[in-house]
Amino acid sequence: MAANVGEEEATVSLVDVLEEDEELENEASAVLGGSDSEKCSYPEGYVKRQALYACNTCTPKGGEPAGICLACSYKCHEGHDLFELYTKRNFRCDCGNDKFGEMECKLYADKEKVNSGNKYSHNFFGLYCTCDRPYPDPEDEAPDEMIQCIVCEDWFHGRHLGCVVPDCVELQEMICESCMNKSAFLWNYAAHIAVPPMTKVSPCKGEEDVKVEVENDEEEKKINNEKPKSSADEKVQVNGTSACKRKHQEEAEGSSEEGCRLREMKASGWSRTLQGAVFWPSAWRTKLCTCTDCKVLYTDAGVSFLLDEMDTVLAYENKGKSTMQAEQAGGAEGRDPLMSALNNLNRVQQLEIIHGYNDMKTELKDFLQRFAAEGKVVTPEDIRHFFEQQQSRKRRRANTGQYYCS
């Protein structure tokens, strides 16, 4: 958005509109593209990751939490008050089971009474974070972003994470403090491979912002020189460079197949403040120990999914983008919302809508070309005026039709 000098009303260029529309479309494709919008996901069992919704109309707060898949949100809960839950892992669609009373799923009615393997939280009632508030929150005017914990999959306000959020957070994964404490062994990994906790707003201001036991490069080098060299000491970098710019090693700890990386980390003596959420750099999961004992540890803690690179939201979004690109390349019109709507109308209605759409498209193009030719920007008032004219013409055509039919 940009404002012209001397004008109070914000103006926006056509390029800005198109770029924003494309960005929103890409985001939607990433989140929804990995899920099927036509078929209920229930027959697939507990889906590795899918877009989910909760219906406040059918399962309001005070009752049992329930989640529905993308297709059911369209077909079975159209017009209902829905909460968008983004994506969740290992979830099976609840639509039409006992939690919905007499309601049956229109896409797949033959379902078990409950899905005992599903995990629920206050998200399913439209509440998030440790503050237990809705998002967006009409009573909260403070600008803040919501960040999802990759373990509990709850969403948190940046200011409620107990740490300063790094500027490059979109490139990282986050584990909230509560989940870190439930799987306490993760603190050992955090001391060696996680983004160091910061004390100032920017994570790139310098070494004085890093709160770890080793205060600066000189002290770290001194300690490294005094300690016997080992694979653990040679490959660990706790501190000393910017969180956004530092380079992470291909392997964090012990490359030996027989050794346990976690055990070596514990023995190294490195540690960090056990407080606040932890942000992890790209590909950090590949640095987790995969020895037999550690695999049992992950399973007992309920976090074995951390060993799966395809569990990440990024992997899911990339799958969605690939699916959408493949459909566009193949001319897949069957899943286009406009085409789906047209298929439910008779031939006359279809032709009327298509002609009306083409007329509006041509008129809007001509309308915008005048602004482009004169180098002007399009204001909200211009757009309102255009559609008011469209409505006026529509009414005149309708009245004319009635006159000839009388």
C-alpha positions as CSV (number, residue, x, y, z in Angstrom):
1,M,0.0,0.0,0.0
2,A,1.2,3.5,-0.7
3,A,-0.2,7.0,-0.2
4,N,0.1,9.9,-2.6
5,V,1.5,13.2,-1.1
6,G,-1.3,15.5,0.0
7,E,-3.9,12.8,-0.1
8,E,-5.4,11.2,3.1
9,E,-6.9,8.2,1.4
10,A,-4.6,5.3,0.8
11,T,-4.0,4.3,-2.8
12,V,-2.8,1.1,-4.4
13,S,-1.4,0.4,-7.8
14,L,-2.7,-2.4,-10.1
15,V,0.7,-4.1,-9.8
16,D,0.4,-4.1,-6.0
17,V,-3.1,-5.7,-6.3
18,L,-1.9,-8.4,-8.7
19,E,1.2,-9.2,-6.6
20,E,-0.8,-9.5,-3.4
21,D,-3.4,-11.6,-5.1
22,E,-0.7,-13.9,-6.4
23,E,1.0,-14.2,-3.0
24,L,-2.3,-15.1,-1.3
25,E,-3.1,-17.6,-4.0
26,N,0.3,-19.2,-3.6
27,E,-0.1,-19.4,0.2
28,A,-3.6,-21.0,-0.2
29,S,-2.2,-23.5,-2.7
30,A,0.6,-24.4,-0.3
31,V,-1.8,-25.0,2.6
32,L,-4.8,-26.5,0.8
33,G,-3.0,-28.1,-2.2
34,G,-1.8,-31.0,-0.1
35,S,-5.3,-31.9,0.9
36,D,-8.2,-33.2,-1.3
37,S,-11.1,-30.8,-1.6
38,E,-13.5,-33.4,-3.1
39,K,-13.1,-36.5,-1.0
40,C,-13.3,-37.0,2.7
41,S,-9.9,-38.1,4.0
42,Y,-11.4,-40.5,6.6
43,P,-10.7,-43.7,4.4
44,E,-7.0,-42.8,4.4
45,G,-6.9,-43.3,8.1
46,Y,-4.7,-41.0,10.3
47,V,-3.3,-38.7,7.6
48,K,0.3,-37.8,8.0
49,R,-0.5,-34.1,7.6
50,Q,-3.6,-32.3,6.3
51,A,-5.5,-29.0,6.4
52,L,-8.1,-29.2,9.2
53,Y,-11.1,-27.2,10.5
54,A,-13.3,-27.2,13.6
55,C,-17.0,-26.4,13.3
56,N,-18.2,-24.0,16.0
57,T,-21.8,-24.6,14.7
58,C,-21.8,-28.3,15.2
59,T,-19.3,-28.8,18.0
60,P,-19.2,-25.5,20.1
61,K,-17.2,-24.9,23.2
62,G,-18.5,-26.9,26.1
63,G,-18.9,-30.1,24.1
64,E,-16.3,-32.5,22.7
65,P,-13.6,-31.2,20.4
66,A,-13.7,-32.4,16.8
67,G,-11.9,-31.8,13.5
68,I,-13.0,-32.0,9.9
69,C,-11.0,-32.3,6.7
70,L,-11.0,-29.8,3.8
71,A,-13.6,-31.6,1.7
72,C,-16.0,-31.9,4.6
73,S,-15.6,-28.2,5.4
74,Y,-16.9,-27.5,1.8
75,K,-19.5,-30.2,1.4
76,C,-20.9,-30.9,4.9
77,H,-20.4,-27.6,6.8
78,E,-21.0,-25.0,4.1
79,G,-22.2,-21.8,5.8
80,H,-21.2,-22.9,9.2
81,D,-19.0,-21.0,11.7
82,L,-15.6,-22.7,11.1
83,F,-12.2,-22.3,12.8
84,E,-9.2,-22.7,10.4
85,L,-6.6,-24.9,12.1
86,Y,-4.0,-24.7,9.4
87,T,-2.5,-28.2,9.4
88,K,-2.3,-31.0,11.9
89,R,-0.4,-34.3,11.8
90,N,-1.8,-37.9,12.2
91,F,-5.4,-36.9,12.3
92,R,-8.5,-38.7,11.1
93,C,-11.6,-36.7,10.0
94,D,-14.4,-36.7,12.6
95,C,-17.2,-35.3,10.4
96,G,-20.4,-37.2,11.1
97,N,-19.2,-39.4,14.0
98,D,-20.8,-39.5,17.5
99,K,-19.4,-36.0,18.3
100,F,-21.8,-34.5,15.7
101,G,-25.0,-36.1,17.1
102,E,-27.5,-36.9,14.4
103,M,-25.5,-35.3,11.6
104,E,-24.0,-37.6,9.0
105,C,-21.1,-37.0,6.7
106,K,-22.3,-36.4,3.2
107,L,-19.0,-37.7,1.7
108,Y,-18.3,-40.8,3.8
109,A,-21.0,-41.8,6.3
110,D,-19.5,-45.2,7.4
111,K,-17.3,-44.0,10.2
112,E,-16.3,-45.3,13.7
113,K,-18.0,-43.6,16.6
114,V,-14.8,-41.8,17.6
115,N,-11.2,-41.6,16.4
116,S,-9.2,-42.6,19.5
117,G,-5.9,-41.7,17.9
118,N,-6.7,-38.1,17.3
119,K,-5.2,-35.4,19.6
120,Y,-7.1,-32.3,20.4
121,S,-6.4,-28.9,22.1
122,H,-8.2,-25.6,22.7
123,N,-7.4,-24.8,19.1
124,F,-10.5,-26.8,18.2
125,F,-12.6,-24.2,20.0
126,G,-10.9,-21.3,18.3
127,L,-8.5,-20.5,21.2
128,Y,-4.7,-20.3,21.0
129,C,-1.5,-19.6,22.9
130,T,-0.9,-19.6,26.7
131,C,-3.3,-16.6,26.9
132,D,-6.1,-18.9,25.7
133,R,-7.5,-16.2,23.3
134,P,-9.0,-16.3,19.8
135,Y,-7.2,-15.2,16.7
136,P,-7.8,-12.6,15.5
137,D,-8.6,-11.2,18.9
138,P,-11.0,-8.3,18.8
139,E,-9.8,-7.1,22.2
140,D,-6.1,-7.3,21.4
141,E,-4.8,-4.3,19.3
142,A,-1.1,-5.1,19.8
143,P,0.5,-6.1,16.4
144,D,2.0,-9.5,16.8
145,E,2.5,-12.7,14.8
146,M,1.4,-16.2,15.6
147,I,4.0,-19.0,15.5
148,Q,3.2,-22.7,15.6
149,C,5.0,-25.1,17.9
150,I,6.0,-28.2,15.8
151,V,5.4,-30.6,18.7
152,C,2.0,-29.6,20.3
153,E,1.0,-27.7,17.1
154,D,-0.6,-24.9,19.2
155,W,-0.1,-21.3,18.0
156,F,1.6,-18.7,20.2
157,H,1.9,-14.9,20.1
158,G,5.5,-14.0,19.6
159,R,5.4,-11.9,22.8
160,H,4.3,-15.0,24.9
161,L,7.1,-17.3,23.9
162,G,9.4,-16.3,26.7
163,C,12.1,-15.2,24.2
164,V,12.8,-12.8,21.5
165,V,11.7,-14.0,18.1
166,P,14.5,-14.1,15.5
167,D,14.0,-12.0,12.4
168,C,14.5,-15.0,10.1
169,V,11.8,-17.0,11.9
170,E,10.1,-18.1,8.7
171,L,13.1,-20.2,7.9
172,Q,13.0,-22.0,11.2
173,E,10.9,-24.4,13.3
174,M,9.9,-23.6,16.9
175,I,9.3,-25.8,20.0
176,C,7.5,-24.1,22.9
177,E,9.0,-24.1,26.4
178,S,6.3,-26.5,27.7
179,C,7.1,-29.1,25.0
180,M,10.9,-28.7,25.6
181,N,10.3,-29.4,29.3
182,K,8.2,-32.5,28.5
183,S,11.0,-33.8,26.3
184,A,13.9,-32.5,28.4
185,F,16.6,-34.2,26.4
186,L,15.9,-31.7,23.6
187,W,17.6,-29.0,25.8
188,N,20.9,-30.9,25.1
189,Y,20.3,-30.5,21.4
190,A,19.3,-26.9,21.8
191,A,22.7,-26.1,23.4
192,H,24.5,-27.4,20.4
193,I,22.4,-26.8,17.2
194,A,19.5,-24.5,18.0
195,V,19.5,-20.8,17.3
196,P,20.9,-19.1,20.4
197,P,18.4,-17.2,22.6
198,M,18.5,-13.4,22.1
199,T,17.9,-10.5,24.5
200,K,17.2,-7.8,21.9
201,V,14.6,-7.5,19.2
202,S,17.0,-8.2,16.3
203,P,18.8,-11.6,16.3
204,C,21.5,-10.1,14.2
205,K,22.9,-7.4,16.4
206,G,26.0,-9.1,17.7
207,E,27.4,-11.4,20.3
208,E,26.3,-9.3,23.2
209,D,22.7,-10.4,22.5
210,V,23.3,-14.1,23.0
211,K,22.5,-15.6,26.4
212,V,24.5,-18.8,26.7
213,E,27.1,-19.8,29.2
214,V,30.0,-19.1,26.8
215,E,30.0,-15.3,26.5
216,N,32.0,-14.6,23.4
217,D,34.3,-15.9,20.7
218,E,37.5,-15.4,22.7
219,E,36.2,-17.4,25.7
220,E,34.9,-20.1,23.4
221,K,38.2,-20.4,21.7
222,K,40.0,-20.5,25.0
223,I,37.8,-23.3,26.3
224,N,38.2,-25.3,23.1
225,N,42.0,-25.0,23.3
226,E,42.1,-26.1,26.9
227,K,39.7,-29.1,26.4
228,P,40.8,-32.3,24.7
229,K,39.7,-32.4,21.1
230,S,36.9,-34.7,20.3
231,S,34.2,-34.9,17.6
232,A,31.8,-33.3,19.9
233,D,34.1,-30.3,20.6
234,E,35.2,-29.8,17.0
235,K,31.7,-29.7,15.6
236,V,29.7,-27.7,18.2
237,Q,29.1,-24.0,17.8
238,V,27.1,-22.6,20.7
239,N,27.7,-18.9,20.2
240,G,29.8,-16.3,18.5
241,T,28.1,-15.3,15.2
242,S,24.8,-13.9,14.2
243,A,21.8,-16.2,14.4
244,C,20.8,-15.4,10.8
245,K,24.2,-15.6,9.3
246,R,26.1,-18.4,11.1
247,K,26.8,-21.5,9.2
248,H,25.6,-24.8,10.7
249,Q,27.8,-27.9,10.3
250,E,26.7,-30.8,8.2
251,E,26.7,-32.9,11.3
252,A,26.3,-31.5,14.8
253,E,27.9,-34.3,16.8
254,G,29.7,-37.6,16.6
255,S,29.7,-38.9,13.1
256,S,30.6,-42.4,14.4
257,E,27.9,-45.0,13.6
258,E,28.5,-46.7,16.9
259,G,28.4,-43.6,19.0
260,C,25.4,-41.8,20.4
261,R,25.3,-38.1,19.5
262,L,23.1,-37.2,22.4
263,R,25.4,-38.9,24.9
264,E,28.4,-37.0,23.4
265,M,26.5,-33.8,23.7
266,K,25.7,-34.4,27.4
267,A,29.4,-35.2,28.1
268,S,30.6,-32.1,26.3
269,G,29.5,-29.8,29.1
270,W,27.8,-27.3,26.8
271,S,24.5,-25.9,28.0
272,R,22.0,-23.0,27.6
273,T,19.3,-21.3,29.6
274,L,16.4,-23.7,30.1
275,Q,13.8,-21.1,29.5
276,G,11.6,-19.9,26.7
277,A,10.8,-21.3,23.3
278,V,13.6,-22.7,21.1
279,F,14.0,-21.9,17.4
280,W,15.8,-24.5,15.2
281,P,17.7,-23.9,12.0
282,S,16.9,-25.5,8.6
283,A,17.7,-29.2,8.4
284,W,18.2,-29.5,12.2
285,R,16.3,-32.7,12.3
286,T,19.0,-34.5,10.3
287,K,21.4,-33.8,13.3
288,L,19.3,-35.8,15.8
289,C,20.8,-39.1,17.0
290,T,19.2,-42.1,15.4
291,C,20.8,-44.8,17.6
292,T,18.6,-47.6,18.9
293,D,18.4,-46.1,22.4
294,C,17.5,-42.6,21.2
295,K,14.8,-44.0,18.9
296,V,13.2,-45.6,22.0
297,L,13.6,-42.2,23.8
298,Y,11.8,-40.4,21.0
299,T,9.0,-42.9,20.9
300,D,8.5,-42.8,24.7
301,A,8.3,-39.0,24.6
302,G,5.9,-39.1,21.7
303,V,8.1,-37.1,19.4
304,S,9.4,-39.8,17.0
305,F,8.0,-37.7,14.1
306,L,11.0,-35.4,14.6
307,L,13.1,-38.0,12.8
308,D,10.8,-37.7,9.7
309,E,11.9,-34.9,7.3
310,M,8.6,-35.2,5.5
311,D,6.7,-34.4,8.7
312,T,7.6,-30.7,8.4
313,V,5.0,-28.1,7.3
314,L,7.5,-27.0,4.6
315,A,7.4,-30.5,3.1
316,Y,3.6,-30.5,3.1
317,E,3.5,-27.0,1.5
318,N,5.9,-28.1,-1.2
319,K,3.7,-31.1,-1.9
320,G,0.7,-28.8,-2.2
321,K,2.6,-26.4,-4.6
322,S,3.7,-29.4,-6.8
323,T,0.1,-30.7,-6.9
324,M,-1.3,-27.4,-8.0
325,Q,1.4,-26.9,-10.6
326,A,0.8,-30.4,-12.0
327,E,-3.0,-29.7,-12.2
328,Q,-2.4,-26.4,-13.9
329,A,0.0,-27.9,-16.4
330,G,-2.5,-30.7,-17.2
331,G,-5.5,-28.3,-17.5
332,A,-7.2,-29.8,-14.5
333,E,-10.4,-27.8,-14.4
334,G,-12.4,-30.3,-12.4
335,R,-11.3,-28.8,-9.0
336,D,-11.7,-25.2,-10.0
337,P,-14.3,-23.6,-7.6
338,L,-16.0,-21.7,-10.5
339,M,-16.3,-24.8,-12.7
340,S,-17.6,-26.8,-9.7
341,A,-20.3,-24.2,-9.1
342,L,-21.3,-24.1,-12.8
343,N,-21.7,-27.9,-12.9
344,N,-24.6,-27.5,-10.4
345,L,-26.5,-25.2,-12.6
346,N,-28.7,-25.8,-15.7
347,R,-27.5,-24.9,-19.2
348,V,-29.4,-21.6,-19.3
349,Q,-28.0,-20.5,-16.0
350,Q,-24.5,-21.5,-17.0
351,L,-24.6,-19.4,-20.2
352,E,-26.0,-16.4,-18.3
353,I,-23.2,-16.5,-15.7
354,I,-20.5,-17.1,-18.4
355,H,-21.8,-14.1,-20.5
356,G,-22.1,-11.9,-17.4
357,Y,-18.6,-12.8,-16.3
358,N,-17.1,-12.1,-19.7
359,D,-18.9,-8.8,-20.0
360,M,-17.6,-7.7,-16.5
361,K,-14.1,-8.9,-17.3
362,T,-14.0,-6.9,-20.5
363,E,-15.5,-3.8,-18.9
364,L,-13.1,-4.0,-15.9
365,K,-10.1,-4.4,-18.3
366,D,-11.1,-1.3,-20.2
367,F,-11.7,0.6,-17.0
368,L,-8.3,-0.2,-15.6
369,Q,-6.5,0.5,-18.9
370,R,-7.6,4.1,-18.7
371,F,-5.8,4.5,-15.4
372,A,-2.7,2.7,-16.8
373,A,-2.6,4.9,-19.9
374,E,-2.7,8.0,-17.7
375,G,-0.3,6.7,-15.1
376,K,-2.8,7.0,-12.3
377,V,-3.4,4.7,-9.4
378,V,-6.7,3.0,-8.6
379,T,-8.3,4.1,-5.3
380,P,-11.0,2.2,-3.3
381,E,-13.5,4.9,-4.4
382,D,-12.7,4.2,-8.1
383,I,-13.4,0.5,-7.6
384,R,-16.7,1.2,-5.7
385,H,-17.8,3.5,-8.5
386,F,-17.1,0.8,-11.1
387,F,-19.2,-1.8,-9.4
388,E,-22.0,0.7,-8.7
389,Q,-22.1,1.3,-12.4
390,Q,-22.3,-2.4,-13.0
391,Q,-25.2,-2.8,-10.5
392,S,-27.0,0.2,-12.2
393,R,-26.6,-1.4,-15.6
394,K,-27.8,-4.7,-14.3
395,R,-31.0,-3.1,-12.9
396,R,-31.7,-1.3,-16.2
397,R,-31.3,-4.6,-18.1
398,A,-33.7,-6.3,-15.6
399,N,-36.3,-3.6,-15.9
400,T,-36.0,-3.6,-19.7
401,G,-36.6,-7.4,-19.7
402,Q,-39.7,-7.0,-17.5
403,Y,-41.1,-4.3,-19.8
404,Y,-40.9,-6.6,-22.9
405,C,-42.3,-9.5,-21.0
406,S,-45.4,-7.7,-19.8
